[in-house]
Amino acid sequence: MKKTEAFRATARWPHGQKTWKRGLWISAQIGDLGCEAAGPTAENRGDTMRLFDLIVPLGFVTYSLLWLSVLSGTRKIKMGFKWHRRIGLIGIATASAHAAIVIYSEFFL
């Protein structure tokens, strides 16, 4: 049995229904090229979220909070100092979480 046929037989979306959509087909083709992390495998069918899946969303949130803090600090957006400080602290927390996940995924996985 070819690799794509085995992949087709075990491919499932997170809700458990059998499917064979274009994205899954592309993942199977990339998997044939030898890339092990290209698509869902028998152990991980894509229904679990891994820690490094949070890198991009946390980066977007951090960048947005940074700009919101800058714009509120320069009074381009009118808001009180209390909210400016809260946005800054939340931005520092998300930036720290983002950096920690990147360092962990690069050096410890």
Biotite code that builds the C-alpha atoms (Angstrom):
import biotite.structure as struc

atoms = struc.array([
    struc.Atom([0.000, 0.000, 0.000], chain_id="A", res_id=1, res_name="MET", atom_name="CA", element="C"),
    struc.Atom([1.385, 3.399, -0.954], chain_id="A", res_id=2, res_name="LYS", atom_name="CA", element="C"),
    struc.Atom([1.958, 6.027, 1.680], chain_id="A", res_id=3, res_name="LYS", atom_name="CA", element="C"),
    struc.Atom([-0.860, 8.269, 0.412], chain_id="A", res_id=4, res_name="THR", atom_name="CA", element="C"),
    struc.Atom([-3.357, 5.397, 0.465], chain_id="A", res_id=5, res_name="GLU", atom_name="CA", element="C"),
    struc.Atom([-2.487, 4.626, 4.076], chain_id="A", res_id=6, res_name="ALA", atom_name="CA", element="C"),
    struc.Atom([-2.742, 8.311, 4.900], chain_id="A", res_id=7, res_name="PHE", atom_name="CA", element="C"),
    struc.Atom([-6.084, 8.555, 3.113], chain_id="A", res_id=8, res_name="ARG", atom_name="CA", element="C"),
    struc.Atom([-7.422, 5.612, 5.103], chain_id="A", res_id=9, res_name="ALA", atom_name="CA", element="C"),
    struc.Atom([-6.508, 7.201, 8.453], chain_id="A", res_id=10, res_name="THR", atom_name="CA", element="C"),
    struc.Atom([-7.123, 10.887, 7.667], chain_id="A", res_id=11, res_name="ALA", atom_name="CA", element="C"),
    struc.Atom([-9.639, 12.564, 9.963], chain_id="A", res_id=12, res_name="ARG", atom_name="CA", element="C"),
    struc.Atom([-10.499, 16.112, 10.868], chain_id="A", res_id=13, res_name="TRP", atom_name="CA", element="C"),
    struc.Atom([-10.757, 17.079, 14.569], chain_id="A", res_id=14, res_name="PRO", atom_name="CA", element="C"),
    struc.Atom([-14.458, 16.253, 14.773], chain_id="A", res_id=15, res_name="HIS", atom_name="CA", element="C"),
    struc.Atom([-13.882, 12.648, 13.718], chain_id="A", res_id=16, res_name="GLY", atom_name="CA", element="C"),
    struc.Atom([-15.663, 12.578, 10.377], chain_id="A", res_id=17, res_name="GLN", atom_name="CA", element="C"),
    struc.Atom([-13.824, 10.998, 7.483], chain_id="A", res_id=18, res_name="LYS", atom_name="CA", element="C"),
    struc.Atom([-12.779, 13.456, 4.826], chain_id="A", res_id=19, res_name="THR", atom_name="CA", element="C"),
    struc.Atom([-10.393, 13.869, 1.972], chain_id="A", res_id=20, res_name="TRP", atom_name="CA", element="C"),
    struc.Atom([-10.247, 17.558, 1.226], chain_id="A", res_id=21, res_name="LYS", atom_name="CA", element="C"),
    struc.Atom([-7.670, 19.472, -0.743], chain_id="A", res_id=22, res_name="ARG", atom_name="CA", element="C"),
    struc.Atom([-5.645, 20.608, 2.294], chain_id="A", res_id=23, res_name="GLY", atom_name="CA", element="C"),
    struc.Atom([-5.327, 17.057, 3.532], chain_id="A", res_id=24, res_name="LEU", atom_name="CA", element="C"),
    struc.Atom([-4.328, 15.881, 0.063], chain_id="A", res_id=25, res_name="TRP", atom_name="CA", element="C"),
    struc.Atom([-1.607, 18.533, -0.087], chain_id="A", res_id=26, res_name="ILE", atom_name="CA", element="C"),
    struc.Atom([-0.385, 17.449, 3.349], chain_id="A", res_id=27, res_name="SER", atom_name="CA", element="C"),
    struc.Atom([-0.206, 13.861, 2.145], chain_id="A", res_id=28, res_name="ALA", atom_name="CA", element="C"),
    struc.Atom([1.790, 14.908, -0.913], chain_id="A", res_id=29, res_name="GLN", atom_name="CA", element="C"),
    struc.Atom([4.223, 16.914, 1.209], chain_id="A", res_id=30, res_name="ILE", atom_name="CA", element="C"),
    struc.Atom([4.493, 13.924, 3.541], chain_id="A", res_id=31, res_name="GLY", atom_name="CA", element="C"),
    struc.Atom([5.551, 11.823, 0.551], chain_id="A", res_id=32, res_name="ASP", atom_name="CA", element="C"),
    struc.Atom([8.488, 14.155, 0.052], chain_id="A", res_id=33, res_name="LEU", atom_name="CA", element="C"),
    struc.Atom([9.906, 13.021, 3.385], chain_id="A", res_id=34, res_name="GLY", atom_name="CA", element="C"),
    struc.Atom([8.769, 15.827, 5.657], chain_id="A", res_id=35, res_name="CYS", atom_name="CA", element="C"),
    struc.Atom([7.622, 14.079, 8.817], chain_id="A", res_id=36, res_name="GLU", atom_name="CA", element="C"),
    struc.Atom([5.757, 17.049, 10.321], chain_id="A", res_id=37, res_name="ALA", atom_name="CA", element="C"),
    struc.Atom([3.794, 17.853, 7.161], chain_id="A", res_id=38, res_name="ALA", atom_name="CA", element="C"),
    struc.Atom([0.409, 16.565, 8.201], chain_id="A", res_id=39, res_name="GLY", atom_name="CA", element="C"),
    struc.Atom([-1.486, 14.524, 10.725], chain_id="A", res_id=40, res_name="PRO", atom_name="CA", element="C"),
    struc.Atom([0.040, 11.166, 11.544], chain_id="A", res_id=41, res_name="THR", atom_name="CA", element="C"),
    struc.Atom([-1.472, 8.056, 13.067], chain_id="A", res_id=42, res_name="ALA", atom_name="CA", element="C"),
    struc.Atom([-0.478, 9.242, 16.552], chain_id="A", res_id=43, res_name="GLU", atom_name="CA", element="C"),
    struc.Atom([-1.575, 12.854, 16.071], chain_id="A", res_id=44, res_name="ASN", atom_name="CA", element="C"),
    struc.Atom([-4.411, 13.357, 13.624], chain_id="A", res_id=45, res_name="ARG", atom_name="CA", element="C"),
    struc.Atom([-4.427, 17.107, 14.049], chain_id="A", res_id=46, res_name="GLY", atom_name="CA", element="C"),
    struc.Atom([-7.056, 17.145, 16.798], chain_id="A", res_id=47, res_name="ASP", atom_name="CA", element="C"),
    struc.Atom([-4.698, 18.285, 19.559], chain_id="A", res_id=48, res_name="THR", atom_name="CA", element="C"),
    struc.Atom([-3.101, 21.693, 19.845], chain_id="A", res_id=49, res_name="MET", atom_name="CA", element="C"),
    struc.Atom([0.625, 21.672, 20.403], chain_id="A", res_id=50, res_name="ARG", atom_name="CA", element="C"),
    struc.Atom([2.380, 24.370, 22.423], chain_id="A", res_id=51, res_name="LEU", atom_name="CA", element="C"),
    struc.Atom([4.224, 25.838, 19.458], chain_id="A", res_id=52, res_name="PHE", atom_name="CA", element="C"),
    struc.Atom([0.896, 26.402, 17.679], chain_id="A", res_id=53, res_name="ASP", atom_name="CA", element="C"),
    struc.Atom([0.554, 29.441, 19.961], chain_id="A", res_id=54, res_name="LEU", atom_name="CA", element="C"),
    struc.Atom([3.652, 31.221, 18.604], chain_id="A", res_id=55, res_name="ILE", atom_name="CA", element="C"),
    struc.Atom([1.957, 33.088, 15.759], chain_id="A", res_id=56, res_name="VAL", atom_name="CA", element="C"),
    struc.Atom([-1.243, 34.080, 17.627], chain_id="A", res_id=57, res_name="PRO", atom_name="CA", element="C"),
    struc.Atom([0.760, 35.350, 20.601], chain_id="A", res_id=58, res_name="LEU", atom_name="CA", element="C"),
    struc.Atom([3.011, 37.281, 18.233], chain_id="A", res_id=59, res_name="GLY", atom_name="CA", element="C"),
    struc.Atom([0.004, 38.993, 16.624], chain_id="A", res_id=60, res_name="PHE", atom_name="CA", element="C"),
    struc.Atom([-1.543, 39.818, 20.001], chain_id="A", res_id=61, res_name="VAL", atom_name="CA", element="C"),
    struc.Atom([1.752, 41.176, 21.326], chain_id="A", res_id=62, res_name="THR", atom_name="CA", element="C"),
    struc.Atom([2.329, 43.327, 18.249], chain_id="A", res_id=63, res_name="TYR", atom_name="CA", element="C"),
    struc.Atom([-1.223, 44.680, 18.399], chain_id="A", res_id=64, res_name="SER", atom_name="CA", element="C"),
    struc.Atom([-0.941, 45.493, 22.091], chain_id="A", res_id=65, res_name="LEU", atom_name="CA", element="C"),
    struc.Atom([2.401, 47.189, 21.507], chain_id="A", res_id=66, res_name="LEU", atom_name="CA", element="C"),
    struc.Atom([0.920, 49.470, 18.846], chain_id="A", res_id=67, res_name="TRP", atom_name="CA", element="C"),
    struc.Atom([-2.156, 50.156, 20.938], chain_id="A", res_id=68, res_name="LEU", atom_name="CA", element="C"),
    struc.Atom([0.071, 51.150, 23.839], chain_id="A", res_id=69, res_name="SER", atom_name="CA", element="C"),
    struc.Atom([2.227, 53.402, 21.635], chain_id="A", res_id=70, res_name="VAL", atom_name="CA", element="C"),
    struc.Atom([-0.798, 55.084, 20.050], chain_id="A", res_id=71, res_name="LEU", atom_name="CA", element="C"),
    struc.Atom([-2.467, 55.646, 23.413], chain_id="A", res_id=72, res_name="SER", atom_name="CA", element="C"),
    struc.Atom([0.783, 56.980, 24.873], chain_id="A", res_id=73, res_name="GLY", atom_name="CA", element="C"),
    struc.Atom([1.196, 59.531, 22.087], chain_id="A", res_id=74, res_name="THR", atom_name="CA", element="C"),
    struc.Atom([-2.506, 60.455, 22.439], chain_id="A", res_id=75, res_name="ARG", atom_name="CA", element="C"),
    struc.Atom([-3.439, 59.367, 18.909], chain_id="A", res_id=76, res_name="LYS", atom_name="CA", element="C"),
    struc.Atom([-6.037, 57.187, 20.634], chain_id="A", res_id=77, res_name="ILE", atom_name="CA", element="C"),
    struc.Atom([-7.709, 58.820, 23.610], chain_id="A", res_id=78, res_name="LYS", atom_name="CA", element="C"),
    struc.Atom([-7.746, 56.644, 26.712], chain_id="A", res_id=79, res_name="MET", atom_name="CA", element="C"),
    struc.Atom([-6.813, 57.095, 30.316], chain_id="A", res_id=80, res_name="GLY", atom_name="CA", element="C"),
    struc.Atom([-3.415, 56.364, 31.795], chain_id="A", res_id=81, res_name="PHE", atom_name="CA", element="C"),
    struc.Atom([-4.934, 53.467, 33.740], chain_id="A", res_id=82, res_name="LYS", atom_name="CA", element="C"),
    struc.Atom([-5.836, 51.656, 30.507], chain_id="A", res_id=83, res_name="TRP", atom_name="CA", element="C"),
    struc.Atom([-2.522, 52.572, 28.872], chain_id="A", res_id=84, res_name="HIS", atom_name="CA", element="C"),
    struc.Atom([-0.677, 50.974, 31.786], chain_id="A", res_id=85, res_name="ARG", atom_name="CA", element="C"),
    struc.Atom([-2.880, 47.849, 31.721], chain_id="A", res_id=86, res_name="ARG", atom_name="CA", element="C"),
    struc.Atom([-2.355, 47.399, 27.988], chain_id="A", res_id=87, res_name="ILE", atom_name="CA", element="C"),
    struc.Atom([1.400, 47.776, 28.506], chain_id="A", res_id=88, res_name="GLY", atom_name="CA", element="C"),
    struc.Atom([1.482, 45.165, 31.264], chain_id="A", res_id=89, res_name="LEU", atom_name="CA", element="C"),
    struc.Atom([-0.618, 42.691, 29.264], chain_id="A", res_id=90, res_name="ILE", atom_name="CA", element="C"),
    struc.Atom([1.666, 43.323, 26.272], chain_id="A", res_id=91, res_name="GLY", atom_name="CA", element="C"),
    struc.Atom([4.753, 42.559, 28.372], chain_id="A", res_id=92, res_name="ILE", atom_name="CA", element="C"),
    struc.Atom([3.111, 39.360, 29.641], chain_id="A", res_id=93, res_name="ALA", atom_name="CA", element="C"),
    struc.Atom([2.175, 38.150, 26.142], chain_id="A", res_id=94, res_name="THR", atom_name="CA", element="C"),
    struc.Atom([5.629, 39.073, 24.797], chain_id="A", res_id=95, res_name="ALA", atom_name="CA", element="C"),
    struc.Atom([7.239, 37.072, 27.605], chain_id="A", res_id=96, res_name="SER", atom_name="CA", element="C"),
    struc.Atom([5.003, 34.068, 26.929], chain_id="A", res_id=97, res_name="ALA", atom_name="CA", element="C"),
    struc.Atom([5.727, 34.354, 23.194], chain_id="A", res_id=98, res_name="HIS", atom_name="CA", element="C"),
    struc.Atom([9.491, 34.485, 23.808], chain_id="A", res_id=99, res_name="ALA", atom_name="CA", element="C"),
    struc.Atom([9.362, 31.576, 26.257], chain_id="A", res_id=100, res_name="ALA", atom_name="CA", element="C"),
    struc.Atom([7.486, 29.360, 23.797], chain_id="A", res_id=101, res_name="ILE", atom_name="CA", element="C"),
    struc.Atom([9.880, 30.253, 20.957], chain_id="A", res_id=102, res_name="VAL", atom_name="CA", element="C"),
    struc.Atom([12.951, 29.522, 23.091], chain_id="A", res_id=103, res_name="ILE", atom_name="CA", element="C"),
    struc.Atom([11.448, 26.277, 24.379], chain_id="A", res_id=104, res_name="TYR", atom_name="CA", element="C"),
    struc.Atom([10.455, 25.069, 20.910], chain_id="A", res_id=105, res_name="SER", atom_name="CA", element="C"),
    struc.Atom([13.813, 26.017, 19.361], chain_id="A", res_id=106, res_name="GLU", atom_name="CA", element="C"),
    struc.Atom([16.161, 24.666, 22.008], chain_id="A", res_id=107, res_name="PHE", atom_name="CA", element="C"),
    struc.Atom([14.314, 21.984, 23.951], chain_id="A", res_id=108, res_name="PHE", atom_name="CA", element="C"),
    struc.Atom([12.156, 20.173, 21.386], chain_id="A", res_id=109, res_name="LEU", atom_name="CA", element="C"),
])
